[in-house]
Amino acid sequence: MPYFDAASAAPLHPTARQALLASLDEGWADPARLYREGRRARLLLDAARESAAESVGCRPDELVFTPSGTQAVHSGIAGALAGRRRIGRHLVVSEVEHSSVLHAAEFFETAGGEVGRVGVESTGRVPAQAFAAALRADTALACLQSANHEVGTVQPVEEVAEACRAATVPLLVDAAQSLPWGPVTGPWSLLTASAHKWGGPPGVGLLAVRKGVRFAPGGPADERESGRAPGFGNLPAVVAAAASLRAVRAEAEAEGVRLRELVDRIRLRLPEVVADMEVVGDPVHRLPHLVTFSCLYVDGEALLHELDRAGFAVSSGSSCTSSTLTPSHVLRAMGVLSEGNVRVSLPLGTPATDVDHFLTVLPEAVRAVRARLGAPGAEPAAAAEALVVDALGRRCPVPVIELAKVIDRVPVGGTVTVLSDDEAARLDIPAWCRMREQEYVGEEPAAGGTAYRVRRLV
């Protein structure tokens, strides 16, 4: 089964497997002890730290291992804010950060802190000037991901880091998605990552804190890992994580070129094989292995199940998921189509034949989902009101499907009103208008929901 969800978790790298098995026999003792087994474990830990620090681009004594990437983010943000509490209680983040960063920001807000959120362009890229303008004299910390986890857009970290340095504000970089492809450049202050993103074992994160950064670890004091991570972690997993990061980096340049060509093939072919779809994310400043697209008139969760039955594992930031029924915060911040969203992220070694097969399977999967929903062009459209579409109580993508059914019955220059109480409609109806070259007039409150007005132009 082709696995196209490396951005969530990459398959265990062969080097990680070898290192894990080998270190199970050597790394079981407490590395803080002075007897032979302890010294042997300490040598493994020190070697892993030096290897990981070299890959990150920091000193070994600036890096600690944590139980997860999320733990690294939470510890890094909390420690930096606590260390600079005399400076102020202001935190700056982008609107498209990973949920671990946003949850930490919300927690800080509930504790009395103030959070500034920087918006993004439609490509998902954070404007460096806007980020710099959000910094204040009382800003204790700023956070910016190196590359977006949902759409692959690479952020201007180096420019933002320079602006933060000029403002004497430390910058924490979530490098979970980009670290396998190379070090993060620029004068960042803190950096976090997660091993399972690069083919290491799950349960290993890393946190780098540059010398000179004020940092106050939270919780009870512990003498291990510079007090930044309590106890000693899963040493065999740490060794495997460091070994796999080094191995992946050795392959990154050649694999990056090859996978970028495969992703370019997907980006080029998608509009040819699937009608009414939109590729989202920056077309230039992006990760080499990731592409995200959204399809009109498609339930994202249904499309994922359809692709799973066809043998493909992909993920989605769609609003149409049973767990949330709300749009992805990334897609919402970008203001792009959220329905029928699919993220394809290719692991190292993906053969071109798998990509070609995916492009063959996808059109039929989309057609099948649209047919079940009664979308235009899939099944005969039922009769509908010419001027008002009542979609109250119906979830994405039904409001847009009902709009598409009646638009041809509206005279050019006329308007149609869609009534909906689904939050996703606020994004999807304007996106549909943009894609179909119709005019989105606006919205206004209506009984039971919101009225969205669309003017037919063609």
C-alpha positions in Angstrom: 0.0 0.0 0.0 1.6 3.3 -1.0 2.1 5.5 2.1 1.8 9.2 1.2 1.6 10.7 4.7 5.3 11.2 5.7 4.5 14.7 7.1 2.6 13.0 9.9 5.1 10.2 10.5 7.8 8.9 8.2 8.4 5.1 8.0 11.2 3.9 10.3 14.5 4.5 8.4 16.7 1.3 8.1 19.5 3.1 9.9 17.2 3.9 12.8 16.1 0.2 13.0 19.7 -1.0 13.1 20.8 1.6 15.7 17.8 0.9 17.8 18.4 -2.9 17.9 22.1 -2.4 18.5 21.7 0.1 21.4 19.1 -2.0 23.2 21.9 -4.2 24.5 24.3 -1.3 25.3 22.1 1.6 26.3 19.8 0.2 29.0 21.7 1.5 32.1 21.5 5.0 33.7 24.0 7.2 31.9 24.6 9.2 35.1 26.2 6.3 36.8 30.0 5.7 37.0 30.1 2.0 36.7 30.9 0.3 33.3 27.3 -0.1 32.1 26.5 3.5 33.0 29.7 4.8 31.3 28.8 2.8 28.2 25.3 4.3 28.1 26.8 7.8 28.7 29.0 7.4 25.7 26.0 6.5 23.5 24.1 9.5 24.8 26.9 11.9 24.2 27.6 10.6 20.7 23.9 10.9 19.9 23.8 14.5 21.2 26.9 15.5 19.2 25.4 13.9 16.1 22.0 15.6 16.5 23.6 19.0 17.4 25.7 18.8 14.2 22.6 18.2 12.2 20.7 21.1 13.9 23.7 23.5 13.7 24.2 24.1 17.4 26.5 23.1 20.2 26.0 19.8 21.9 25.5 21.4 25.3 22.7 23.5 23.8 20.6 20.5 22.9 18.5 18.2 25.0 16.2 15.3 24.1 12.5 15.3 25.1 9.8 12.6 25.1 8.1 14.1 22.0 8.2 17.1 19.7 5.1 18.5 21.4 6.9 18.3 24.7 9.9 20.1 23.2 7.6 22.9 21.9 5.8 23.3 25.2 9.0 23.2 27.3 10.7 25.7 25.0 7.9 28.2 25.0 7.2 28.0 28.7 10.9 28.1 29.6 11.7 31.1 27.3 8.6 33.0 28.6 9.5 32.3 32.2 13.1 33.4 31.6 12.0 36.7 30.2 9.0 37.5 32.4 10.7 40.7 33.5 10.8 41.9 29.9 7.1 41.5 29.4 4.1 39.2 28.9 3.7 39.4 25.1 4.1 36.4 22.8 4.1 36.6 18.9 3.1 33.6 16.8 1.9 33.2 13.2 -1.7 32.0 12.5 -0.4 28.9 10.8 1.8 27.4 13.5 1.4 23.8 14.5 -1.3 23.2 17.1 1.3 22.5 19.8 2.5 26.1 19.5 -1.0 27.5 19.3 -2.1 25.5 22.3 0.8 26.8 24.3 -0.1 30.3 23.2 -3.7 29.8 24.4 -2.5 28.5 27.7 -0.2 31.5 28.1 -3.2 33.8 27.3 -5.4 32.2 30.0 -2.6 32.8 32.5 -2.8 36.5 31.8 -0.3 36.8 28.9 -1.0 38.7 25.6 -0.6 37.0 22.2 -0.1 38.7 18.9 -1.0 36.6 15.9 0.5 37.4 12.5 -1.6 36.6 9.4 -0.4 35.0 6.2 -0.7 35.4 2.5 -2.9 33.2 0.5 0.1 30.9 -0.2 0.5 30.3 3.6 3.7 32.4 3.7 4.2 34.8 6.6 5.2 38.3 5.5 8.5 39.0 7.2 7.7 42.7 7.5 4.4 42.0 9.2 6.0 39.7 11.6 8.7 42.3 12.5 6.0 44.9 12.9 4.3 42.7 15.5 7.3 42.8 17.8 7.1 45.2 20.8 9.3 46.4 23.6 7.6 44.0 25.9 7.7 40.9 23.6 9.2 38.1 25.5 9.2 35.5 22.7 8.3 35.0 19.1 7.5 31.7 17.3 7.7 30.8 13.6 7.7 27.4 12.0 10.4 26.7 9.4 7.9 25.1 7.0 4.1 24.6 7.3 3.0 21.1 8.2 -0.3 21.2 6.1 0.7 22.9 2.8 4.5 22.7 2.8 5.1 26.4 2.5 8.6 27.4 3.7 8.7 30.4 5.9 11.2 33.4 5.8 12.8 32.3 9.0 16.2 33.9 8.3 14.6 37.4 7.7 12.4 37.1 10.8 15.3 35.9 12.9 17.3 39.0 11.9 14.3 41.2 12.8 14.0 39.4 16.2 17.7 39.8 16.9 17.5 43.6 16.1 14.5 43.8 18.5 16.4 41.7 21.1 13.5 39.1 21.0 14.3 35.4 21.0 12.8 33.4 18.2 11.7 29.8 18.7 11.6 27.8 15.4 9.4 24.7 15.1 11.6 22.8 12.6 9.7 19.5 12.7 8.9 19.4 8.9 12.1 21.0 7.5 14.9 19.5 9.6 15.3 16.3 7.6 16.0 18.5 4.5 18.7 20.7 6.1 19.6 23.0 9.0 17.6 26.1 9.8 19.7 29.2 8.9 19.6 32.5 10.6 20.1 33.7 14.2 17.3 31.7 15.8 17.3 31.3 19.6 15.4 28.1 20.2 14.6 25.2 17.9 12.3 22.1 18.3 11.9 19.0 16.2 10.4 15.4 16.4 12.2 12.2 15.3 9.2 10.4 13.8 9.1 13.2 11.1 12.4 12.0 9.7 12.1 8.3 10.1 13.3 8.0 13.6 11.3 6.2 16.3 8.3 7.9 17.9 8.7 9.3 21.4 11.8 11.4 20.8 11.9 15.1 20.4 14.7 17.6 20.6 15.0 21.1 22.0 17.9 23.4 21.3 18.4 26.6 23.4 21.3 28.9 22.3 23.7 30.0 24.9 22.8 33.4 26.2 19.0 32.9 25.9 17.3 33.5 29.2 15.5 30.2 30.0 13.8 29.1 33.2 12.7 25.4 33.1 9.3 24.8 34.7 8.3 22.2 37.2 10.5 20.6 39.9 14.2 20.9 39.4 16.1 17.9 37.9 19.8 17.6 37.4 19.6 15.7 34.1 19.4 17.2 30.6 20.3 20.6 32.0 17.1 20.6 33.9 15.1 21.1 30.7 13.8 17.5 30.5 13.2 15.5 33.7 14.9 12.1 34.0 16.8 10.3 31.3 14.8 9.3 28.3 14.6 6.2 26.1 18.3 6.0 25.2 18.0 3.4 22.5 15.4 5.5 20.8 17.5 8.6 21.2 20.5 6.9 19.6 18.3 5.6 16.7 16.8 9.1 16.2 20.2 10.8 15.9 21.5 8.1 13.6 18.5 8.3 11.3 18.7 12.1 11.1 22.3 11.9 10.0 21.4 9.2 7.4 18.4 11.1 6.1 20.6 14.3 5.7 23.1 12.3 3.7 20.3 11.4 1.3 18.4 14.7 1.4 20.0 16.5 -1.6 19.5 13.7 -4.1 16.1 12.6 -2.7 14.9 16.2 -2.5 15.5 16.7 -6.2 13.8 13.4 -7.1 10.8 14.0 -4.9 10.4 17.6 -6.0 10.1 16.3 -9.6 7.4 13.8 -8.5 5.5 16.5 -6.7 5.8 18.8 -9.7 4.3 16.0 -11.7 1.3 15.9 -9.3 0.9 19.7 -9.3 0.9 19.7 -13.1 -1.4 16.8 -13.7 -4.0 17.4 -11.0 -5.9 20.1 -12.9 -5.9 17.9 -16.0 -7.4 14.8 -14.3 -9.7 16.4 -11.7 -12.1 19.2 -12.5 -12.9 22.0 -10.0 -9.8 21.6 -7.8 -7.2 24.0 -6.4 -3.6 23.3 -5.4 -2.8 25.3 -2.3 0.5 26.5 -0.7 3.4 28.4 -2.1 4.4 27.1 -5.6 8.1 28.1 -5.1 8.9 28.3 -1.4 7.9 24.8 -0.4 9.1 21.5 0.9 10.2 19.1 -1.9 8.0 16.2 -0.9 4.6 17.7 -0.1 1.6 18.9 -2.1 -1.9 19.9 -0.9 -5.0 20.3 -3.0 -8.7 20.9 -2.4 -11.6 19.7 -4.5 -15.0 21.3 -4.9 -18.2 19.3 -4.1 -16.2 16.7 -2.1 -16.3 15.6 1.5 -12.7 15.4 2.6 -13.2 12.5 5.0 -15.1 10.5 2.4 -12.4 11.1 -0.2 -9.7 9.8 2.3 -11.7 6.7 2.8 -12.2 6.2 -0.9 -8.4 6.6 -1.5 -7.7 4.2 1.4 -9.9 1.6 -0.3 -7.9 2.1 -3.4 -4.7 1.5 -1.4 -3.4 5.0 -0.7 -2.7 6.5 2.7 -3.0 10.3 2.6 -4.2 12.9 5.1 -6.4 16.0 5.1 -6.8 19.4 6.7 -10.4 19.5 5.4 -13.2 21.0 7.3 -15.3 17.9 6.6 -13.9 15.7 9.4 -16.1 14.0 11.9 -13.8 15.0 14.7 -14.0 18.8 14.3 -16.5 19.8 11.6 -14.5 23.1 11.4 -12.0 24.2 8.8 -8.3 23.6 9.4 -6.8 26.7 11.1 -4.1 26.8 8.4 -6.6 26.8 5.5 -8.8 29.3 7.3 -5.8 31.7 7.8 -4.9 31.3 4.1 -8.5 32.0 3.0 -8.5 29.1 0.5 -10.9 26.3 -0.3 -11.2 23.9 2.6 -13.5 21.3 1.3 -12.2 18.0 -0.1 -8.7 18.8 1.1 -5.9 16.2 0.6 -2.3 16.4 1.6 0.2 14.1 -0.2 3.6 13.9 1.5 6.0 11.4 -0.1 8.5 9.4 2.1 12.0 8.9 1.0 12.3 6.2 -1.7 8.8 6.7 -3.2 8.8 5.2 -6.7 7.5 7.2 -9.6 5.1 4.4 -10.4 3.3 4.9 -7.2 2.7 8.6 -8.1 1.5 7.7 -11.6 -0.9 5.1 -10.1 -2.2 7.7 -7.6 -3.0 10.1 -10.5 -4.9 7.3 -12.2 -6.9 6.4 -9.1 -7.7 9.9 -7.8 -10.2 11.0 -10.6 -12.4 8.0 -10.0 -12.2 8.5 -6.2 -13.4 12.1 -6.6 -16.1 11.2 -9.0 -17.4 8.5 -6.7 -17.6 10.9 -3.7 -19.3 13.6 -5.8 -21.8 11.1 -7.1 -22.8 10.0 -3.6 -23.3 13.7 -2.7 -25.3 14.5 -5.9 -22.7 17.1 -7.0 -23.0 18.8 -10.4 -21.8 16.6 -13.3 -21.9 13.5 -11.2 -25.6 12.9 -10.9 -28.6 14.7 -12.3 -29.3 17.8 -10.3 -32.5 17.9 -8.4 -34.8 20.9 -8.7 -33.8 23.8 -6.5 -34.8 27.4 -5.8 -33.4 29.8 -8.3 -32.7 32.7 -5.9 -32.4 31.2 -2.4 -30.6 28.0 -1.4 -31.6 26.8 2.1 -28.6 24.7 3.3 -29.2 25.2 7.0 -28.3 22.2 9.0 -26.3 20.7 6.2 -22.5 20.3 6.4 -19.6 21.0 4.0 -19.5 20.5 1.1 -23.3 20.4 0.6 -23.9 24.3 0.7 -21.4 24.7 -2.2 -22.9 21.8 -4.1 -26.4 23.3 -3.8 -25.1 26.7 -4.9 -23.5 25.0 -8.0 -26.8 23.3 -8.9 -28.7 26.6 -9.2 -26.2 29.0 -10.5 -27.0 28.2 -14.2 -30.7 29.0 -13.5 -29.8 32.6 -12.3 -29.6 35.2 -15.1 -26.2 36.8 -15.7 -26.0 39.7 -13.3 -28.5 38.2 -11.0 -27.8 36.9 -7.5 -28.4 33.8 -5.5 -28.4 33.6 -1.7 -27.1 30.6 0.2 -28.3 30.1 3.8 -25.9 28.1 5.9 -24.9 27.6 9.5 -21.7 25.6 8.6 -18.6 27.6 9.5 -16.8 26.1 6.5 -19.1 27.9 4.1 -17.5 31.2 5.1 -14.3 30.0 3.3 -15.7 27.7 0.7 -18.3 29.9 -1.0 -15.8 32.8 -1.7 -13.3 30.2 -2.9 -15.9 28.6 -5.2 -16.7 32.1 -6.6 -13.0 32.7 -7.3 -12.5 29.3 -9.0 -15.8 29.6 -11.0 -15.3 33.3 -12.0 -18.4 34.4 -10.2 -18.7 37.4 -7.8 -18.9 36.9 -4.1 -21.1 39.8 -2.9 -20.8 39.3 0.8 -22.5 37.9 3.9 -25.0 39.0 6.5 -26.7 37.4 9.5 -29.8 35.4 8.8 -32.2 33.4 10.9 -30.5 30.3 12.0 -27.2 31.1 10.3 -25.6 33.3 7.7 -26.8 34.4 4.2 -24.1 34.4 1.6 -24.8 36.3 -1.7 -23.3 35.4 -5.0 -23.7 37.3 -8.3 -23.5 35.3 -11.6 -21.0 36.8 -14.0 -20.7 34.1 -16.6 
